[in-house]
Amino acid sequence: MTTSYNCTSEEQRAEGLEHAQRAISEKKCVVMPTDTVYGIAADAFSPQAVTMLLVSKGRGRHMPPPVLIPRLNALDGLATDVSEEARKLAEAFWPGGLTLIFHAQPSLDWDLGETRGTVALRMPDDEIALELLNRTGPLAVSSANRTGQAAAQTASEARTQLAESVEVYLEGGFRPVEGTESVASTIVDATALPLRVVRDGAISLERLREIVPGVLALGEAAPEPRLKPHLTLNRRLKRPRLKQRRNRRPRRKQPRRNRPRPLSTRRPGPNEPGPGSRSPSGRRRHRTVRRRTHRGHQRVRFGRHHQGCPRAQSAQRHAVPFEPGFPPPL
């Protein structure tokens, strides 16, 4: 049975909030005032209650409802990857007419529809709504009207459209101000940077940019990333490419077969001095002999550069020619 309460009276307000809290716990829907328009609310953690909310509005699961929270510190419990820019907007305009879309906490057990892992959060600036949220916790709330019709600005207008599908109607007067048109909240996508306005509403783009200058307007394209001075954009491949600098490219090495060998490993020519080299006449430049000393037999090399030395001549006279394979004398 549907019941309406006039929340401008203190007695009916307390009774209506108690009845609304009991209806939320029973997975039923209630209509309450907010700072923008009247909304239909249900338990956000009950799939059955969220399904009843969508059926009452005549909406499918492809349009999930946002979630209203009673205080700012509930943001980190329901959302993850909250950027610094989004937190600045929440601190500046909550409570107020600003809805922020975040990545939902994966540990939460709820089913709001086809959210693709996201959740839309808002903190309303209304005493009746905040008092009910403090009693029940986060609620899934959407505008109290049938899909395609004008949003209700009083509880009686909402009852005309939703009828018996709602358990409790809380009447709190005209919303937002009598004589003005209904204004929905501004929705900002905060799942990625830069922030982007998804729907224009109560908070203008100029006010948003006063807090976060980089907020993109509805339909505005994101600016292209700035490249460093030494980078240019390859229009054909659509990717950055390093610009060729002068005198920066290393000199190409010569092929291995054309490079000269180092002197330590190069084989000496016939006319070049070196160990074991021969003279133009074919004779070796050096002669290796075995000299008998008190320490044993030692190899001695003689060449032209020391043939005139008396010590070398004396050693050459007493030296025994060395032949490979010849056993040394005992």
Secondary structure, 3 states (H helix, E strand, C coil): CCEEEECCCHHHHHHHHHHHHHHHHCCCCEEEECCCCEEEEEECCCHHHHHHHHHHHCCCCCCCCCEECCCHHHHHHHEECCCHHHHHHHHHHCCCCEEEEEEECCCCCCCCCCCCCEEEEECCCCHHHHHHHHHHCCEEEEECCCCCCCCCCCHHHHHHHHHHHCCEEEECCCCCCCCCCCCCCEEEECCCCCCEEEECCCCCHHHHHHHCCCCECCCCCCCCCCCCCCEEEECCCCEEEECCCCCCCCCCCCCCCCCCCCCCCCCCCCCCCCCCCECCCCCECCEEEEEEECCEEEEEEECHHHCCCHHHHHHHHCCEECCCCCCCCC
